[in-house]
Amino acid sequence: MTASLTPVPARDDSPPPTLSASAWGLIKPYWVSEDWKAAWGLLVTIIAINLIIVAINVWFNQWSAKFNNALVSKDVPQFWRQITLFIVAAFIFITLAVYRVYLRQMLEFRWRQWLTNRYLRAWLGERAFYRIERDRLADNPDQRISDDLQSFATNTLELSLGILSTVVTLFSFITILWTIAGPLTLKLSGGTWTIPGYMVWAAAIYAIAGSYVIHKVAHPLVSITYQQQRVEADFRFGLIRLRENSEQIALYDGMRTEEGSALNVFARIRDNWWRVMKYTRRLNFASIFYGQAAIIFPTLVASPRYFAGAFTFGVLMQISDAFSTVSGSFSWFINNYSSLVEWRATVNRLREFSRVIHSTHLRESVSPATEHGGINLHYIDSDSLATKELQLALPNGTPLAAIPDITVKPGSRWLVRGPSGAGKSTLLRAFAGLWPFGDGSIDAPVGAHTMFVPQQSYLPIGTLKAALAYPSAGDTFSDEACADALRACRLENYVERLAESTHWTRVLSPGEQQRLAAARALLHKPDFLFLDEATSALDPANEAQVYRLLTERLPGTAIVSVAHRESLVAMHEHVLDIARADERAVA
């Protein structure tokens, strides 16, 4: 890992975006963003296509009456005329239907791309990703950024465009149904009752009653689906972690333990899936019954007037078709209930993630659990790093270690020692601005180039040159400079592999990874170099070689090492012994 004492800027040098925690707040920003022209252009085009398709469906409804009447009357010329019209209309319909999906997919991806860029900046900006993991504030942020954002963009567009098309269809076919079905006259209790547009009222009552029943039956699916998304992500993360640590697991012969752990996590998927099945079964019973009844219901309701000779068979079919369309429009909630459940669960996960990223807990540099004011990191006009009355604490406020006032000057060499758990690595996290828990202050030079090297450095998947240059771009340093750094750190066997792309963490041994990290430091030439057990995997000879290289090639770099080996004392000018909070550290 490498890091800078100065805040890491976003790629466009602007602060990370603020993510809203409301459903409308998740939807609105894209439509007023820098991509608004393309977004609205695509949306208006899709809406126009939807409206034309609705108009064609209205025409098809009128066409069906003429076509069926031609069949009943055996009017051959009219039959072929209607067939010709149908072919033309069908060709137009197919073309529009294909491009409606094509353009919607284009808009979905543009929205998802914009959301992904925004969430990645917010997640990585101001090291929010680190604090989320450190304080365990949200599970599986990778899933929320990759899967949830894709689902959110897709389902939001599908549902919103669907309901718009449904409303237009509803009003178009209500007019048809109201007009051609006519009123129903009933004689009850010696009086005559006339119900105008009775087929419309029948469709509305049928759909509203069905929607109410289905919601009552299946509304728990929202929370169950939310939980299903979570446990699925946990299971996938566990498998990825197993794959990443395959060698260590194999060496420990831990396959059965890992299998047991994976099956335990999968058992949570199974248990929750049974709940999904239970409520989906209820939903399907209700919705399938509703759909099957809808096949015969319009004919049943319209049959009295048909048998009374109020309209022809073709009109009866037209009424049945119009009724199905109106009923289907009224039934939008029923037909899209599963999608609404998934959309609501996705929105809830994104709202939670947005709140976590921008919560006060993340924004404050002070932990609310500490008794004092928290560690203050100041950037001043100086060439030295200094601590003042620095005290480290755990996130729950428990004192960890007291650090004496020290000043790390350019070119100085400091060795930090102490028992395990005393807070040595935590001190380096405080220098990096990653640990606010405690009290006191740290004064750091403005604009200082710093590098933090842990026991196991991060190696990105890609070329060896990119891994060596990290966090800079792979082309920051010349091939000659990279080759020289590798040779200096006794990695000459890898000089010819600078352009090779692979998973270098799996290729290099722990010792080679630590020597690669040393070569990385030689290339970057930081002002301050912090080494946290960064040579623990090296034998004494290679460890001494690395420190000689750092001293000779980086004479102006201040080096602060955390280590246990006594052999390193001779390679440092100053020793800082850290004790527990109840023992005063000695410089």
N, C-alpha and C positions, 0 to 999 in steps of 0.2 A: 504494500500500500504506500502511496505517496500522497502528501497533502500539503497545503500551503497555509501559513499562519494568517495570511490575508484572506478575506471572504472570497470564495470561488464565484466569479461572476457568471451570469447566464450567457449563453452564446451570443446574444444580441446586446449584452451589457445592460439590459433592463432588469428590474427586479422580477422575481417569480410572480406569476399571475395569482390573483385571489380567486379561489374556487368557491362558488356559492354552494350552500348546503340545502337548497330547495330544488324541487323538481323543475320549476320554471327557470330558476337560476342556472340549472344545468343545460337547459335547452336554449335560452336566449342568447348567450354570448356569441355563438357562431354566426347567428343571423345578423349581427351588427359588427362583425369582425372585418378584417381587411379582405376577407374572401366573400363579402356579402353580395357583390355583383354576380359572381358565378353561382353562388348558392341560390339567390332569388331567381336568377335566370333559369336555372334548372328546375326549381320548384314551380315557377309559373308555367313552364313548358309541360311539366308532368301534370299539373292541374288542368291545363287546357286539353291535354290528351284524355284525361279522365272524363272531362265534360263531353268531349266528342264521343267517347265510348258509351257514355250514358245515353246520349242522343241516338246512337246506333241501336242500343238495346231497346229504346222506346220504339224505334222504327221496326225492329224485329218483332216486337209485341203486336204492332199493327199488321205486319206482314203475315204473322201466324194465323190471324183471323181470315185473311184473304186466301191464304194457302189451304187451310183446312176446309173453307167453304168451296174452293175449287175442287178439292178431292171429293167432298160429299156430293157436289152437283155434277161431277165428272166432266168439268170444263177443261178440256185438254189445252187449248191455246192459253187460257189464263194460268193453268198449271205450269207450263213452260216459261211463261213470262215471269212468274214469281220465282221459279228456279234460277233464271238468269239474274234477276235482281239480287237474289240471295248470294250468288257467287261473287258478284261485285262487292256487295256489302261485307261479305265474309272476308274477302281479300283485304279490304280497308281495315276491318276490325283486327285481323291477325297482325297486320303491319303495326298498327297503333299499339296493340297489346304487347308486342315484342319490344318496341322502343320505350314503352312505359316502364317496363322492368329494367331495360338497359340503362335508361337515364336515371332511374331511381337508384340503381346500384352505383352509378357514378357519383350521385349526390351523397349516398350513404358513405362511400369511401372517403370522399373529400371531407365530410363532417368528422368521420372517425380519425382521419389523418390530423385534422386540426385539433381535435380533442386530445389525441395521443401526444402531440407536441406540447400542448398546454399542460397536461397532467405530468408528463415527464419533467418539464421545467420546474413545476411546483414541487414534485417529489424529490428531485435532485437538488433544487435550489436551496440555499442556506442549510444544506446537509439534513434536510427533513427526513430523507430515507434512513439516515443513520439513527436519528432520534426515535423514529418509529420502531426500528428493530431493537434499539437499546432499551426503550421503555415498554416495548410490546403493546403498542397502542392500536395496531390493526393487523389482522391476519391477511396473508397472501396479497400484498400490494401488486405483485406481478400479474395475478389473475384479474385484478380490478382494472389494471391498465390495458391488458391484452384482450381478455374476454369480455369484461363488463362494458367497456367503451364500445366495442364492436356491436354487442347486443343492444346497447342503449341507442346508438345511431340507427341501426337497422329497424328495431321495433318501434322507435318513436316515429320514424317516417312512415313505416308500414301502417301503424295504427292511425296516425293523424290523417294521412292521405286516404286511408280506408274509410274513416268516419266522414270525411268531406265528400267522398264519392257516394257514400251511403245516404247522406242527407240530400244530395242533389237527386239521386235515384229515387229516394222516398217521395219527394215532392213531385217529381215527374210522373211516377206511377200512381200516386194517390189521385191525381187528376184523372188519369185514365180509368182507374178502378171506380172512382166516385161517379164518373160519367156513364160508363157502359153497364155497370152493375145495377144502377138505379136504386130506388128506394124499396124497402120491404114493408109491406102492409100486413099488420096482424090484427086479428079480432080477439079481444080479451075482455071478459066481464061485460059483454054487451056493447063494448065500445071498439072503435077502430083506432089503431095506433100505426103511425107511419114513421119509419126510421130512415131518414135520407142517408145515402152513402153507407148503408149498413155493412157492406163488405170491408170498408176501411175500418170501421169501428171493431168489427170482428177480428181483423188482423192485428189492430193495436192491442186489444184486450188479450188476445192469444199470446202475443210477444211479451207484453208486460208481465203477465202471469208467469210465463216460462222463465223470464229473466229473474224475477223475484225468487222463484223456487231454486233455480240453479245457483244464485248467489248464496242463499241460505245453506245450500248443500255443500258448496265447495269453497267458501271464502277462506278457510284455514290454509288453503294451498299457498297463499302468499308467504306466510312465515315458514312453511315447510319447504318451499322452493328456495327461499333465502338460505335456509340451513343446508339444503342439498348442495347448493353452489359452494358453500364453505367447506363441507366435508370432502367434496370431490377435489377441491383445490388442495386441501391438506394431504390427501392421498397422493396426488400427483407430485406435490413438493417432496414428500417422503421418498418416492421412487427416484426422483431426480437427485436427491441427496445421497441415496444408496449408490446410484451410478457414479456420482462424482467421487465417492470415497470407496470405490470397489476394491482397490488394492489393500487398503487398511482393513477392510472387513474380511477379505480373503485371508490375510495374514493372521488375523485373530480367529479365523474359522467361525465367524459370527453369523453364518448364513441362517441358521435356525432362529437365532434371536431376531435378526432382521425380518425373517419371514413371519415370525410371531407378531412383531411390531406392525408390519404392513397389514397383516390380517386383522389385528385389533382396530386399526384405523378403518380398514374396509368394512369391519362390522358396524361401524357408525354409519357408513354409507348404506349398508343393508338395512339397518334399523330405520333409518330415515326414509329409505326407498319404500319400505312397507307402508309407511304413513302416506307417501306420495301415491302408492298404488290404491290404498284404501279410499282416499278422497277423490282420486281420478276415476275410480270405479263408480263412485256416487255421481260424479259429474257426467260420466258417460251414460249412465242409466238415464239421468234426467235429460241430457242433450239429445241422445239417440231417440228416446221416446218422443221428445218434442219434434225432432226431424221427421220421424216416421208418421206421426199424426198429421204433420203439415202436408203430407202428400195427398191425403184424402180430405182433409178439413175444408179447403176452399170449394171443392166440388160438392161436398155435402151441404155447405152453407148456401151455395148458389143454385143447387138443384131444384128447390121449389119454384123459382121463377123460370128456370129452363123448362121444367115439365109443364108450366102454365103457358108456354109458348112466348115468353117475353123476349127471347133472343135465340139465335141459331146456335148450332153446335160449334161453329167456328168462333163465335163470340164467347161461348162457354169456355173454350180452350184459352181464349184471350184473357178472360176474367181469371181463370185458374192461374195462368202465367203471371198476370199482374198482381194477383193476390200473393203468390209465392214471393214475388219481388218485394212487395210492400212489407209482407210479414218478415222476409229476410232482412230488410232494412231496419225494421223495428227490433229485430233479433240480433243486431250487431253486437250487443253486449254479450249475448249467449255464444255467438259464433266465435268471438275473439276472447273468450274468458281465459283460456289457457295462456294466450299471448299477453293479456293484461296482467295475469299473475306473474309471469316471467319478467315483464317490464317493471312492475312495481318492486319486485325483489331486487332487480338490477339497480333501480333508482335508489333504493334504500342502502345498498352497498356503496354506491358512489357518493351518496350524501354523507354516509359515515366516514368514508375515506377523505372527502373534502374537509369535513370538520376536523379530522385528525391532523391533516397537513397544516391547517391554518389555526389550530387551537392555540389558546394562550400558553398552554404548556410547552408547545413547540417554539413559539415566538419568543418567549421570555428566556433570558440567559440565566435566570435564577430558578432553582427548583423550589416549589412551594413546600417541599418536605424538609428543607434545611432550616436550621434555627436562625442562621444569620442571613446576610444579604446575598450570598452566592459569590462565585469567583468572577471577578471583573477582568476582562482581557482588554487592555488599552494598547492602541497603536500610537507610538510617539516618535519624534524625530531623534533617533538615537541609533547607534550601531551595535548595542548590546541588548541582551534579553535578561530581565531582572524579575525577581519575585519579592513580594512584600507581604509579610504576615500571612503567608499562604497556608491554608488548612484544607485538606481533602476530606470529603465525606462520601458516604454511600447515598444512592437516590432516596432512601428512606430517612436520611438525616443523621444516621449513625456516623460519628467521627471515624476517619480512617487513618490519617497521618498528618503530622504537623511538619511543614517544610521551612527550614531557616531561610533568611533572606540571602539570596545568591545573585551574582551577576555573571552571566555567560558572555564573555567578550569574544570578538572575532579571533579565530585561530586557536582558541582555548580548547582543552580536552577535559571533559568531565565524565567520571564513572559514577553511576548511581547504583548503590548496593542496598541490600536489605532482605529480610526473610520473605518467603512467598506469601502473597496476600497483604503485604505492607503498603502497597500503593505505588510501586515503581512505574508500572505501565500506565496507571491512572494519572501520574504526574505528566507523562508525555501526552496523554489525551487532553489534559488541561492546557498544556502548551499549544496544542493544535486547535483549541477552542471547542473541543468535543465534550468537555466535562465541566458543567457549570456547578456541580454539587460541592459545596464547601464554603469557604470564606477567604478573604484576602484578594490580592490583585497580581496580575502579571503584566509587565510592560514589555511590549514587543516592538521591534523596529518597523516603521512604516515601509511597505514594499519589499521587505526582506524575502529572499527566495529560500524557502525551507523544504526539507524532505524528511518524511517519517518512514522508516523502514522497519516493519514488524518481523517477527520470527519467520513467518511465511508470507512472502510478498505476493501481491496479486499479479498474475500474468494473464493478460487478455488473450482470447483465442484469435489467432491471426499469424502474421509473419513474426519471425524471431526479432527482426529489426523493430517492429511495432512494439513488441513486448519489452525490448530493451529501452526504447525511447519513451515509454509510458511515464507520465500522463500526456506527454507531448505527442504530436502526430509522428508517424513513422518516418516521414521525410525530413524531420527537423535536423537530424544529424546525418553526416555523410557515411557512406559505407566504410570508408577508411577509418573514420573516428570510431565507429561501432566495432570494427574488427580489432583496432588497437585496444579498446577497452576489454574486449573478450580475451585477447591474448594476455593482457596484463593480469587478469583474474583467473588465468589458467583454464580458460574455456576455448582454447585454440581449435579443438575438434568441431566447434560449432560455427567457425568463421565462414565456412562455405555454405552454411544453411541459413544465412540471414534472410533470404527471400522465401524460405520454406514456410508454409502456413499450416499450423496444426494446434493441438491442445497442449501447450508447452508444460503445463503443470503436470501432465501425465508422462511427459517425455523426460523431463529433467529430474534428477534425484534431489532430495532436500538440500544437500550440500551444494549442488550445482545451481539450484534456485537462489540460494543465499549469495553465491559468487556472482550470479547474474544481477542481483540487486545491488551489489557493490559496484559492478560495471555500470549500472544505471546511474549511480551516484557520481561516478567519475565523469560521465557524459554531461550531467545536469549542472555540476559544480555549484551546489547550493551554498547559501551563506550560513545556514544552520542545518546540521545533519543529526537526526535523532535515530539511534539504533536500539531497537528493543529486542534483545536476545537475537540480534541479526546474524550472529556467527555461531550459534549454538550447535548447528549440525556439522561444523567444520572441525577437522583435526587441528591440533595446536599449530602445526606448520602452516597450513592454509589460513588459519585465523590470523596468525602473525603477519603473513604475507598481505592479507586484506588490509589490516590496520596500517602497515608500512606504506601501502599504496595510497590510502586515504590521507595519510600524514604528508607524504611527499608531493602528491599531485594536487592536493587541496590545502595548501598551507594557510590560506585565509579563512577556511571554513571552520566554524565552531562545531565540535562533535560532542554530543551527549549520548553516552552509552548506558543501557541497562543490561547488566550481566551479573553472573554469579562466579565466574572463574577468576581465581586470584591472579592468574597469569596476565590478565588484562590491566591490572593495577599499574604495571610498569609502562603501559602505553598511554596513560592519562596523567595529566598534571594535577587534577583535583578529584577528590573522592567525596561523594555525598552519601552518607549512610542514612537510610530512612528506617525509622522505627514506627511502631504502632502509635496511635494518637495519645496514649497514656505515657509514652516515652518520647522525650524530645529528640528530634533528629540532630545529628552532628555533622557539621560541614568541615 
